[in-house]
Amino acid sequence: MRKTIFAAAAATALLAGAGAAYAQMPAPADIIKNWDKNGDGSVDKAEWTAAGRPAERFDAVDADKNGKITAAELEAAMAAMRARGG
């Protein structure tokens, strides 16, 4: 019985920690502002990789395939990631 209670408490703490991590993540618009070095309001692939992001992920986030990631595209990608549990 104690092992079950401990396991449930540990699972609850783990889930709460994951939720807190999402709550502390900056807003997509703030991320774009931080990574947008040329000031055009979006992030190109060079800015993306300069921010330490994997180049292969850029195309997945660039939904309209115009070579730039907007705050809306980043928000949609982040929402999809949260929906997948990642």
C-alpha positions as CSV (number, residue, x, y, z in Angstrom):
1,M,0.0,0.0,0.0
2,R,2.8,2.4,0.9
3,K,4.5,1.7,-2.4
4,T,1.3,2.5,-4.3
5,I,0.9,5.8,-2.4
6,F,4.6,6.7,-3.0
7,A,4.4,5.9,-6.7
8,A,1.2,8.0,-7.0
9,A,2.9,10.9,-5.2
10,A,6.0,10.6,-7.3
11,A,3.9,10.6,-10.5
12,T,2.0,13.6,-9.4
13,A,5.2,15.5,-8.6
14,L,6.7,14.6,-12.0
15,L,3.6,15.8,-13.8
16,A,3.5,19.0,-11.8
17,G,7.2,19.6,-12.6
18,A,6.5,19.2,-16.3
19,G,3.6,21.6,-16.1
20,A,5.8,24.2,-14.3
21,A,8.4,23.9,-17.0
22,Y,5.7,24.8,-19.7
23,A,4.5,27.6,-17.5
24,Q,8.0,29.1,-17.3
25,M,8.7,28.9,-21.0
26,P,8.8,32.3,-22.6
27,A,6.0,33.3,-25.0
28,P,6.7,32.6,-28.7
29,A,6.7,36.3,-29.5
30,D,9.4,36.9,-26.9
31,I,11.5,34.0,-28.2
32,I,11.2,35.5,-31.8
33,K,12.2,38.9,-30.5
34,N,15.2,37.4,-28.8
35,W,16.4,35.4,-31.8
36,D,15.5,37.9,-34.5
37,K,18.9,39.6,-35.0
38,N,18.1,41.4,-38.2
39,G,14.9,43.0,-36.8
40,D,12.5,41.8,-39.5
41,G,10.1,40.3,-37.0
42,S,10.8,36.7,-37.9
43,V,13.6,34.2,-37.5
44,D,15.4,32.9,-40.6
45,K,17.4,29.6,-40.6
46,A,20.7,31.4,-39.8
47,E,19.1,33.0,-36.8
48,W,17.5,29.7,-35.8
49,T,20.8,27.8,-35.8
50,A,22.7,30.8,-34.2
51,A,20.2,30.4,-31.3
52,G,21.3,26.8,-30.9
53,R,18.3,25.2,-32.5
54,P,18.8,22.1,-34.7
55,A,18.8,23.0,-38.4
56,E,16.6,20.0,-39.2
57,R,13.8,21.3,-37.0
58,F,13.5,24.6,-38.9
59,D,11.6,23.2,-41.8
60,A,9.1,21.5,-39.5
61,V,8.3,24.8,-37.7
62,D,8.3,26.9,-40.9
63,A,4.7,26.0,-41.8
64,D,4.3,28.2,-44.9
65,K,7.8,27.3,-46.1
66,N,8.8,30.9,-46.8
67,G,12.2,30.5,-45.0
68,K,11.1,32.5,-42.0
69,I,9.5,31.5,-38.7
70,T,6.9,33.9,-37.2
71,A,5.6,33.9,-33.6
72,A,2.4,32.3,-34.9
73,E,4.3,29.4,-36.5
74,L,6.4,28.9,-33.4
75,E,3.3,29.0,-31.2
76,A,1.6,26.4,-33.4
77,A,4.7,24.1,-33.3
78,M,4.9,24.5,-29.5
79,A,1.2,23.6,-29.1
80,A,1.7,20.6,-31.3
81,M,4.7,19.5,-29.2
82,R,2.6,19.9,-26.0
83,A,-0.2,17.9,-27.5
84,R,2.2,15.1,-28.3
85,G,3.4,15.2,-24.7
86,G,6.9,16.4,-25.6
